[in-house]
Amino acid sequence: MTAIKDSHLENQSFWQHDYGHYSPNAALTQNLNADVAIIGGGFTGLNTAWQFKKDNPNARVVVLEGAIIGFGASGRNAGFSTKLFGLEPEMVLLRWGKQKMIDAHHYLKKAVAHTQNLIETHGFQSDYCHTGMVRISYSQQQLDRMKKTYQLLQDLGIDGDLTWQNRDRIRQDFHSERFIGGIYETDTAHLNPCKQVRELKRLAESAGVEIYEASPVTRIERAATAITVATEKGRVVADKVVIATNAYSREVPDSRTLKARQYPLWTYQIVTEPLTAAQWESIGWKDRQSFGDNRQMLHYYRPTVDGRIAMGGGDAIVYKTGALVETPSAMSWKHCEAHLKWIYPQLKDVRIDYRWGGPVSVNVDMVPEISFVDDERIIYAGGCFGHGVALTHLNGRTIADLLNGQKTELTDFWIVNRKSISMPNDTLSFLGGRVARQALKAWDWWEERSLKDI
Ligand SMILES: Cc1cc2nc3c(=O)[nH]c(=O)nc-3n(C[C@H](O)[C@H](O)[C@H](O)COP(=O)(O)OP(=O)(O)OC[C@H]3O[C@@H](n4cnc5c(N)ncnc54)[C@H](O)[C@@H]3O)c2cc1C
């Protein structure tokens, strides 16, 4: 197993390294009036800012990013632009029923198409590859469950882009003896998330959005006439505010009601050194589609444009320290590397060049939400789990509709102003997260107990 030699490589994503030099904007040092102030410069905040400004060219739109653009999940995720929503489809069905599950599928399908369209229309240089994704099973138990899921999606009529792949078919693409079957879905892409979020910054600024970095919001004050959003050295007095802080939302000041909405869950990734042509040849994977496994604690794999493998998952950890404290996990990185080499023993000597982690936003009922906070002038979005890339892009359009006071097909989507179940206090949220993690790990252990060397 490769030891972690360089602590500087920890917790800054490969994408951030790969981006190279980045010049952040200056911090807010003055007092401004704005139509809309947006807290958080990730996919949610920047998409919202751009969409609203496009609709209202004369409006003043200000984004306040606490760190730099690309610091949050948007700059460190795995870059899957996917239709995944919540946890297992069966659980969404059980909790929310058939129609809401179908509606969610259509919203996410639209989200993937919307993201692609945005990238192509505006010439984003974010390494977008629409190569599809395969969901893999390793054990017979996983395969049996996958067959039931496939049947369910067929019964609901939401299997349009899915194809069943048996062992022989899947091994034509992937030279791994661990793969025994799967489902290929065409409607998934992968991209470079750090380039994507900074391309969004470029687009928003070109439309006239003002973006301040290194400007953490320390206070939100609501008055009848306006809302004041204060940072250490300046403030914005706005008619409306969007809280686009995702997994960091528990730490947003003056947001008592937000504290109960979600909890951060940490997930970890690794990236290999660039593989040689012979190594690529040995593992197949010619079409460079992404893949993920049919586990509760999912592992996900994708290639990078410079010939590396990026992968992660297999665990998700709750900490008492919240989202802002960077929390390395040598155990998770070791697990990721072992899993990569379990799938592909051909790569046993491959070096791991990058390791990092980041918080995803999880809520009790396991599906995202976009909600007004106390009154209609403040909008919050969160709970995207590890499936927020495409979702947050479309959510930006949905939130812009809400800011415009318009009722649209998007604002009618049932996650908008749904009644979410409150998170318990910090201790209970933490303990609940730990219990859920153990339960999901036990489920995976049970389904994989017959596998060798895992
Ligand atoms: C390791 C990892 C892998 C993932 N992989 C995938 C994937 O492959 N596919 C997928 O669909 N999803 C994935 N996700 C989830 C996805 O990245 C997120 O759902 C999405 O990026 C959320 O975007 P956002 O803009 O809402 O939040 P973020 O990108 O987290 O942005 C929030 C921003 O708010 C800022 N902020 C916080 N507090 C303040 C404050 N007080 N004042 C000002 N600014 C503040 C933060 O600095 C941050 O930049 C992954 C997430 C992680 C962590």
Ligand as a Chemical Component Dictionary entry (heavy atoms), coordinates in Angstrom:
data_LIG
# 
_chem_comp.id                   LIG 
_chem_comp.type                 NON-POLYMER 
_chem_comp.pdbx_formal_charge   0 
_chem_comp.three_letter_code    LIG 
# 
loop_
_chem_comp_atom.comp_id 
_chem_comp_atom.atom_id 
_chem_comp_atom.alt_atom_id 
_chem_comp_atom.type_symbol 
_chem_comp_atom.charge 
_chem_comp_atom.model_Cartn_x 
_chem_comp_atom.model_Cartn_y 
_chem_comp_atom.model_Cartn_z 
_chem_comp_atom.pdbx_ordinal 
LIG C1  C1  C 0 -16.094 14.302 -2.299 1  
LIG C2  C2  C 0 -17.385 14.630 -3.005 2  
LIG C3  C3  C 0 -17.720 13.968 -4.181 3  
LIG C4  C4  C 0 -18.915 14.271 -4.840 4  
LIG N1  N1  N 0 -19.159 13.704 -6.052 5  
LIG C5  C5  C 0 -20.272 14.052 -6.748 6  
LIG C6  C6  C 0 -20.498 13.553 -8.060 7  
LIG O1  O1  O 0 -19.659 12.885 -8.656 8  
LIG N2  N2  N 0 -21.670 13.873 -8.671 9  
LIG C7  C7  C 0 -22.610 14.654 -8.070 10 
LIG O2  O2  O 0 -23.669 14.871 -8.658 11 
LIG N3  N3  N 0 -22.378 15.211 -6.851 12 
LIG C8  C8  C 0 -21.233 14.946 -6.187 13 
LIG N4  N4  N 0 -20.988 15.516 -4.975 14 
LIG C9  C9  C 0 -21.961 16.499 -4.452 15 
LIG C10 C10 C 0 -21.833 17.843 -5.167 16 
LIG O3  O3  O 0 -20.482 18.195 -5.247 17 
LIG C11 C11 C 0 -22.604 18.907 -4.393 18 
LIG O4  O4  O 0 -23.950 18.492 -4.228 19 
LIG C12 C12 C 0 -22.610 20.256 -5.087 20 
LIG O5  O5  O 0 -21.328 20.617 -5.519 21 
LIG C13 C13 C 0 -23.146 21.302 -4.123 22 
LIG O6  O6  O 0 -22.953 22.579 -4.679 23 
LIG P1  P1  P 0 -23.301 23.849 -3.802 24 
LIG O7  O7  O 0 -23.015 25.039 -4.596 25 
LIG O8  O8  O 0 -24.680 23.707 -3.261 26 
LIG O9  O9  O 0 -22.333 23.755 -2.547 27 
LIG P2  P2  P 0 -20.750 24.023 -2.424 28 
LIG O10 O10 O 0 -20.052 23.735 -3.671 29 
LIG O11 O11 O 0 -20.313 23.298 -1.199 30 
LIG O12 O12 O 0 -20.668 25.570 -2.197 31 
LIG C14 C14 C 0 -21.009 26.168 -0.971 32 
LIG C15 C15 C 0 -20.093 27.356 -0.812 33 
LIG O13 O13 O 0 -20.542 28.127 0.298  34 
LIG C16 C16 C 0 -19.408 28.724 0.875  35 
LIG N5  N5  N 0 -19.758 29.149 2.232  36 
LIG C17 C17 C 0 -20.010 28.381 3.310  37 
LIG N6  N6  N 0 -20.304 29.151 4.380  38 
LIG C18 C18 C 0 -20.242 30.443 3.954  39 
LIG C19 C19 C 0 -20.450 31.705 4.584  40 
LIG N7  N7  N 0 -20.778 31.803 5.886  41 
LIG N8  N8  N 0 -20.300 32.827 3.843  42 
LIG C20 C20 C 0 -19.979 32.761 2.526  43 
LIG N9  N9  N 0 -19.762 31.588 1.886  44 
LIG C21 C21 C 0 -19.899 30.445 2.590  45 
LIG C22 C22 C 0 -18.364 27.624 0.837  46 
LIG O14 O14 O 0 -17.057 28.148 0.931  47 
LIG C23 C23 C 0 -18.654 26.968 -0.509 48 
LIG O15 O15 O 0 -17.810 27.435 -1.535 49 
LIG C24 C24 C 0 -19.809 15.228 -4.287 50 
LIG C25 C25 C 0 -19.468 15.896 -3.115 51 
LIG C26 C26 C 0 -18.263 15.610 -2.481 52 
LIG C27 C27 C 0 -17.905 16.366 -1.236 53 
# 
loop_
_chem_comp_bond.comp_id 
_chem_comp_bond.atom_id_1 
_chem_comp_bond.atom_id_2 
_chem_comp_bond.value_order 
_chem_comp_bond.pdbx_ordinal 
LIG C1  C2  SING 1  
LIG C2  C3  SING 2  
LIG C2  C26 DOUB 3  
LIG C3  C4  DOUB 4  
LIG C4  N1  SING 5  
LIG C4  C24 SING 6  
LIG N1  C5  DOUB 7  
LIG C5  C6  SING 8  
LIG C5  C8  SING 9  
LIG C6  O1  DOUB 10 
LIG C6  N2  SING 11 
LIG N2  C7  SING 12 
LIG C7  O2  DOUB 13 
LIG C7  N3  SING 14 
LIG N3  C8  DOUB 15 
LIG C8  N4  SING 16 
LIG N4  C9  SING 17 
LIG N4  C24 SING 18 
LIG C9  C10 SING 19 
LIG C10 O3  SING 20 
LIG C10 C11 SING 21 
LIG C11 O4  SING 22 
LIG C11 C12 SING 23 
LIG C12 O5  SING 24 
LIG C12 C13 SING 25 
LIG C13 O6  SING 26 
LIG O6  P1  SING 27 
LIG P1  O7  DOUB 28 
LIG P1  O8  SING 29 
LIG P1  O9  SING 30 
LIG O9  P2  SING 31 
LIG P2  O10 DOUB 32 
LIG P2  O11 SING 33 
LIG P2  O12 SING 34 
LIG O12 C14 SING 35 
LIG C14 C15 SING 36 
LIG C15 O13 SING 37 
LIG C15 C23 SING 38 
LIG O13 C16 SING 39 
LIG C16 N5  SING 40 
LIG C16 C22 SING 41 
LIG N5  C17 SING 42 
LIG N5  C21 SING 43 
LIG C17 N6  DOUB 44 
LIG N6  C18 SING 45 
LIG C18 C19 SING 46 
LIG C18 C21 DOUB 47 
LIG C19 N7  SING 48 
LIG C19 N8  DOUB 49 
LIG N8  C20 SING 50 
LIG C20 N9  DOUB 51 
LIG N9  C21 SING 52 
LIG C22 O14 SING 53 
LIG C22 C23 SING 54 
LIG C23 O15 SING 55 
LIG C24 C25 DOUB 56 
LIG C25 C26 SING 57 
LIG C26 C27 SING 58 
# 
